[in-house]
């Protein structure tokens, strides 16, 4: 009788797997799919300068969402002072930087891992935790997909996509995200109560959430992210919240909640807000239940001396932070008014960029490029088509130039 019951459970597992590989998943706006080619990114001023036959300094780069203030004066000073120490290996544990972040965010130092930008950690997490099925809302940052696809495991993890809709302004639907994450586990709840060793083959056991989302600029409020995190905890699914742009909306960070949830992981970056894209420094915050497993797979010395000291200087520069927020308020208002005057559709953004809709967007990108202005063609974001581009918020002079050129290309 016991064997029969186990066989019935096995059959139900297989039937569930088959159903979720079929078109039934369209009900949630998500699909299982094989992974395609790797998306390109913004910020490649080098190729553009070569193609146009001009200096890299002549490029106006709206394709990379970097603080137009540039690196802070305190960071420049630290770099000059620390140059002599480049003869030494960097601290592989980044103890000084971790201690500073700990005090700054009121979190435990031992919960922090620093990396060569947060992108290093995006690849490190699935390599260490080995998920079998991963949920990603799309459109979003393409490196989540690539990090899963490039894992050297016997069985490549499946990716389940939850499509974000333009009619919903690309906002993540809380209920759909949670349902996509836990539905496949619920079918065997009865079985798990009978047999503690029963696992759910192919269950979603990792989910990525970019907040604010790139390239849409949408944000989930802290209470909403915590609701997803609680559901992830209950279903034993790791939730990786990428807060690369959260410095523009700091009140909605969930970084302090990691200590209460072993399945919550938060990533932060100094690339965007602090304009340190070239130094490559970011960090992740992990619960004590998983951090040692992550460390086992991390390469040493990935955060160099200049990056570690510069990160401390940048995070501690309160005047720079205030100046950045003031500039963003002014220039975002200027760009939004400009888009409205031209008649360009744009999506509300909590970050330092805008997703805008044009027809045809690629022609606009190419014509802007001919003038030395780079915009991010979004046609290779999963879930977007040739109608969308992303533009960063830059200085007023540069923003005026963008609006002027867009008016000439798209004006009514």
Residue, then its C-alpha position, 0 to 999 in steps of 0.5 A: x500500500x505504501x509503495x502504491x501511494x509513493x507511485x501515485x505521488x510520483x505520477x502526480x509529480x510527473x503530471x505537474x511537471x508536464x503541465x507546467x511545461x505546456x501552455x498552461x503557464x501562459x495563464x500567468x504570463x510566463x513561459x518556460x523557454x530555452x535561453x537565447x543569445x546574450x544581450x549587449x549592454x550600454x556604455x560601450x563608448x569605445x566601439x562607438x568612437x571607433x565607428x564614428x572616428x572621434x575621441x571617446x571624450x566626444x561621445x555623449x553616453x545616454x546608454x549607461x545610467x551613470x551619475x552625471x556628477x562623476x566620482x566624488x572629490x573625496x574618491x579622487x583624493x583617496x585614489x591619489x593617496x592609495x596609488x602607492x599601495x598598489x604594490x600590495x595585494x588587496x585584502x581578500x576579505x575587504x574587512x575595512x569596507x565591510x565594516x564601513x558598510x555594516x555601520x552605514x546600513x546597521x547590518x552585521x559585517x559578517x553578512x556582507x560579501x564584497x565583489x567586483x561589481x554586483x555582477x560578480x555576485x549575480x554569477x556567484x550565487x547560482x554557482x554556489x546554490x545550484x538552483x534547478x528552476x529560476x523565476x525571472x520577471x521580464x524585461x529585466x537585467x539580462x545578466x540574471x539569465x546569462x548567470x544561470x545559463x553559463x553554470x557548469x552543472x550536469x543539468x542546466x537550470x530551467x528559467x521561468x519567465x513572468x512577462x511584465x505588460x506595457x498596459x500595466x506600465x511594466x509593474x511587477x504584479x505581486x500576486x502573479x510573481x508569488x504564484x509563479x514562485x510557489x504554485x509548483x510546490x503546492x501540488x505536493x504539500x500533501x505528499x510532503x506531510x506524509x513523507x518528509x524526504x519527498x522533494x519537488x522536482x523542477x520546483x522554482x527554488x530561486x527568483x531574481x527581482x531587480x528593484x528598481x527594475x532595469x530597464x523599466x524604472x519601476x519599483x516595488x515598495x518595501x512592504x511589497x518586496x517583503x511580502x514576496x520575501x515571506x512567500x519565498x521563505x515559506x516555499x524555500x525559494x531563494x529570492x535575490x533582490x538586486x538593488x543596484x539602483x536603490x540609492x535613488x529610492x533608499x527608503x524601499x531597500x530591504x537590506x536590513x531584513x536579510x537577517x530575518x530571512x534565510x532565503x533573502x539575498x540583497x545585492x548592491x552596487x556602487x556603479x550607478x549612483x556613485x559613478x564608479x563603473x570603472x572601479x567595479x565594486x559592489x556587495x551582497x548581503x546574505x543570511x548567516x545560514x547561507x553565507x559560508x556556502x557562497x564564500x566557498x565558491x568565491x575567487x580571492x582578491x576580486x576587489x582591488x585596493x583602490x576600489x575598497x578605499x574609494x567605496x568607503x569614501x564614496x558612501x561616506x560623502x554625504x554632500x555628494x549624495x545630497x547633490x546627486x538627489x537634488x540634481x536628479x529631481x531637477x533633471x528628471x523633471x526637465x526630461x519628463x517635460x521635454x518628452x511630453x512637449x515632443x509627444x514621446x511616451x515614457x514610463x515613470x522611473x524611480x531610477x536615473x534613466x527612462x524607458x521611452x517608446x518611439x517608432x521606429x526606435x532603432x532609427x532614432x538610435x542610429x541617427x542619434x549615434x551619428x551625432x555622437x549621442x548613444x542611447x540604449x536600444x532595448x530591442x534585445x531585452x526579453x519582453x521588449x521590441x524595436x519600439x523602446x530605447x532607454x536614456x540616462x538622466x545626465x547633466x542639464x546641458x546634455x539633457x537639453x541636447x538630447x531633447x533638442x535632437x529628439x524633437x528634431x527626429x520625433x517632433x510632431 
